[in-house]
Amino acid sequence: MRTVRLVIAFQGTRYEGWQSQRSGKTLQEIFERHLAKILKEKATLISSSRTDSGVHAQGMVAHFRTKSNLPDAKLRDALNFYLPEDVLVRSAKTVPASFHARYGAKHKIYEYLIWNSRTRPAYNLAPFCLWHVSRLDPTKMRKAAKYVLGKHDFSAFRDSGDDERNPARTIHSILIHKNGPKISIKFRGNGFLRHMVRVLVGTLIEVGRGKLPISQIQHILASKDRKKAGPTAKPHGLTLLKVSY
């Protein structure tokens, strides 16, 4: 048996997230169906992140184990031949058996894009960003973001149905950059709870539009109460950029 690591990019618009739901519309199901065809055996693909429906990726990492001796480059090319045009395998590489895409991940970088204009984004950008008409103040958003840096219990910023027992996560950096009407928010952390990035974005938007005081962020964090945080931002503005090991 050998372990193969894949680096994957995809547009999540048409898919119900990563993890298999036996609906045929998740990325895991699509990959495993094609892997079975190529390898002539069943392979279970384990990913670094369980992305939500509609979320995109540029650097998702996943691994599987196989008895096949098919060279890495041919495996990559075969997958890209069968996969839909909105999914791409950037690389396939045989790695040590100890490699684990989920448990071995040390850092993840997510980016959320906001199109802050009264005019909607162009067709090529629209699937990847949130259109927000009301003016946002990125300076206020940057000041508010500082309150959640470091290691905290992020219960207030996760989906109310998240069953993760340990809600502690570490956010190393949050970079907010405005270029014309486009606002980019990049999160780098050791991991993220379900909907955590999207709830943080929704809360920062409330700060940016002047509906929530900057200092209120620290009180929301300390409360551990999801009801006190802002709304969950829509998934299509979010992209997993990179996973580090």
Residue, then its C-alpha position, 0 to 999 in steps of 0.5 A: m500500500r502507498t499513500v498519495r497526497l493530492v492538492i486540489a482546486f475547485q469552484g464549489t458553486r455546484y457542489e454540496g461541500w466536500q464530505s460524502q452525503r451519498s447524494g452524488k453531489t459532494l466532491q468526495e463522492i466525485f473523486e472516489r468514483h473516478l479513483a475507483k475507475i482509474l485504480k480498479e479498486k475502492a479508495t477513501l479520500i480524506s481531506s484537510s478540510r470539510t468545506d461547506s456547500g458553495v465554498h471554493a478551494q485553491g489548495m485543498v489537500a487530501h490523501f488516499r491509500t492504494k495498491s496501484n503502482l500507477p505513477d503520480a503524474k499519470l494518476r494526476d492526468a487521469l483524474n483531470f481527464y475525468l473530473p468536471e471542468d470546475v475541479l482540478v488536481r494541481s498535483a499528486k505525490t506519493v508520500p510517507a505512510s504517516f502523512h494525514a491530510r487532516y490531522g497533520a495540518k498545521h496552518k490553513i489560510y482562507e480568504y473571503l472576498i467582498w465586492n463593496s459597491r452599488t454596482r454588482p460584480a462582473y460575471n467572472l468575479a460574482p461567483f467568488c465574492l459577496w456583493h455588499v452595497s452598504r459602505l464598509d470601513p476597512t479600518k474599523m474592521r481591522k481594529a475589530a479583527k485584532y480582538v480575535l487574534g491568538k488562542h481563544d474559545f470560539s464558541a460564539f463564532r461557530d455554527s450552533g449545530d457544530d458538535e466539535r468538543n474542543p472549541a479552542r482555535t488559534i488565529h495567527s493573522i487576519l489581513i484586510h486589504k481594500n483595492g477599489p470596491k474589492i475587500s479581501i479578508k485573509f485568515r491564517g490559523n491552526g484550524f477553524l470550527r464549522h462556519m467560524v470564518r463565515v461568522l467572523v466575516g459576518t460580524l466584521i461586516e456589522v462593524g464595518r457598516g457601523k452597526l456594531p462597536i469595535s470593542q463589542i467583539q471582545h465581549i462577544l468572544a468572551s460570551k461564548d454565545r453564538k446569538k451575540a455574534g453577527p450573521t453567517a456570511k454566505p459561502h460563495g465568498l470563501t476560498l481555502l487558499k492553502v494548507s501547511y504541514 
